[in-house]
């Protein structure tokens, strides 16, 4: 039987939460300022925040997902 990673469910939930925070931040920024292109020169800070939260969210979700029963 495969070992269960301690706190896997919490880590997975936190990762999904960070992914949601990143997407929500991008969406709220776009609605607030009417600027949806993060690659423009003035949007470096917003780009950094979105990439950080979405990147950590995706990486954590992949690392802490539930493994199939056969492995």
Residue pairs with C-beta under 8 A, 6 or more apart in sequence:
2 67
2 71
5 11
5 64
8 64
8 66
11 60
11 63
11 64
12 60
12 61
12 64
12 65
12 66
14 60
15 56
15 57
15 58
15 59
15 60
15 61
15 63
15 64
16 57
16 60
16 61
17 57
18 53
18 54
18 56
18 57
18 60
19 53
19 54
19 56
19 57
19 58
19 61
20 57
21 53
21 57
22 49
22 50
22 51
22 52
22 53
22 54
22 55
22 57
23 54
25 46
25 49
25 50
25 53
26 38
26 46
26 50
29 35
29 46
30 36
35 43
37 43
38 46
38 47
38 50
39 47
